[in-house]
Amino acid sequence: MRTTLGGLRRTLKVVLSCNPPKMGRTRFRTDLTGKRSWLVASLLALGLFLLGGATTLYAQTESQPPTVHYNQEPGVPPDTACKLCHGDKDETLALPSGETLDLGVDLTVLQDSVHGQHSATPLYCTDCHQSRERYLYPHAPTPVQSLAEFVDEVEQNCT
């Protein structure tokens, strides 16, 4: 019985470590080599199967254009993030013309304007500031050179 348990222990140790024993048992080495090649073939087949599935999935998602949703939560205005950040900002941006652009927005003035309660339909920041690349956070550098160019660019979206 002791010999059988010792042999079983040795076999398990060899199979788990994938190292053939250093003893001269050719039959055991042949069995282990066959098991090892079966394991390698199985892992290779599984890898190819998973790679094929990933390639198919990648090809399907690559052909579809990305969908941009400003309003992710129902009932939350799409410009909530804009107001949270720019509502308490007192920074300015120096333009190449030497002029400065205020980055803060007075939310009470905004609410009392045509953009707020005096609008027949809601008018959000994202309605005029539409360039998704420019208005993501962190913001990309502005291409405008002066305040006049900035106003012209925004007005083009609001007409």
N, C-alpha and C positions, 0 to 999 in steps of 0.2 A: 504494500500500500504506500509506503514511504517513497519508493521509486516512482510510482505513478504520479503522486503529488509533485515530486521534484521535477519530473518531466513536463507535467502540465504547467508548472510555474515557469520553467525555462521556455516553453513554447509561447506562453502568453507574453513573457518579457521580450522575446525575439519579435513576435508579431507586432506588439505595440511600439517597439523601438525601430522596426523595419531594418534591423541589422542582422545579417545571417550569423549563426554561431561560428566560432572559430574552431569548432571540432570538425572532424573529418566525415561528417554524415552527409553524403551527397544526396540521398533521397530527401532529407529535410531541406536542403538548399534548393533542390528542384521544386519542391512544393511551395516554398516561400517565394521563389522567383515567379512562379505561376500566379500566386496570389498578388504579388506586387505588380505584375504587369496588368492583371485584371483591375487593380485599384487605379493604376495610372490611366488605363483606357477609360474607366468610368469617370474619373475626374476630368479628363480631356473632353469627353462627350458632354458632360454637364457644363463645362466652360464654354464650349462651342454653342450649345443650346442657349445659354444665358446671353452670350454675345450676340447671337442672331436675333433674339428678342429685343435686346437693347437697341440694336441697329434699326430694327423695324419701328420701335417706339420713337427713336430720335428722328427718323425720316418723316414720320407722321406729324410730329410737333414742329419740325422745321418748315414745313410747307404752309402752315397756318400763320397768318400775321398775328402779332400780339394784340390783345385787347386791353385798352387802358380804361379803367374805371376811376373817376375822381371820387365818386360817392360809394364807398364800400359798405357802409352801414345804412340800413333804411332809416329815414328820418333825420339823418345827420347831413347838414349842408356840405357841399363839396369844397367850400372854402373855409371850413373850420380851422384847418391847420394854418392857413394863411393868416387868419385873424388872431389866432393864438400867438403866433410868432411876431407879426408886424404890429399888433395892437399895443404892445408895450416897448417897442424898439425906439430908441432915440439916436440911432446911428445914422450916418450919411455915407453916401458913396461918391467919391471924387471921380468925375468924368474927365476924359482927355481934354475937353474944352476948358477945363478949370472950374466949371460949374459943379454944384453938389446936388445930389438927388437924395431927398429924405426917404429913409427906408421905413420909418414908422408911419402908422395910420391912426388917426384919431377916430376910434370906433363910434363915438356919439355923433360926430359930424357925418361919418359914413352912413349911419342909420337914418339920419335926418335928411339925407340927400336922395337923389333919384335912384341911387344904388340900394336904398333901404326901404323905409316905410312908404315913400312916395312913388314906388314903382308898382305898376299894375301886376306884373309877374316878378318873381324873385330874380334879382340880378346878382350873380356871384362873381367873386374875384376871377374865377377860372373862366368866366364867359369872355372877358377881354384879354386876360393874360393867358393865352392858349398854348403858347409854344411849350410843349411838354418837356423838351430837352432843357430849355432855359429856366423853367420854373420848378423843376424838381429840387429837393434839398439834398445836398448843398447846391446852391445855385451856380450855374455856369457863368463865366464872365460875360458881362453885357457887351454886345457888339456896337451899341450906340455911342456916338461921340459927344453928343450934347443933349440938353434937356428938350430942345425942339425935336430932335430925332426920336427921343424916347416917347414924347407925346404923339408924334406922327405914327410911330409903330403901334402904339396902343389904340389910337383912334381908328386905324385900319381894321382892327378886329371888331370894333363897336358899331360900324356902319351897316 
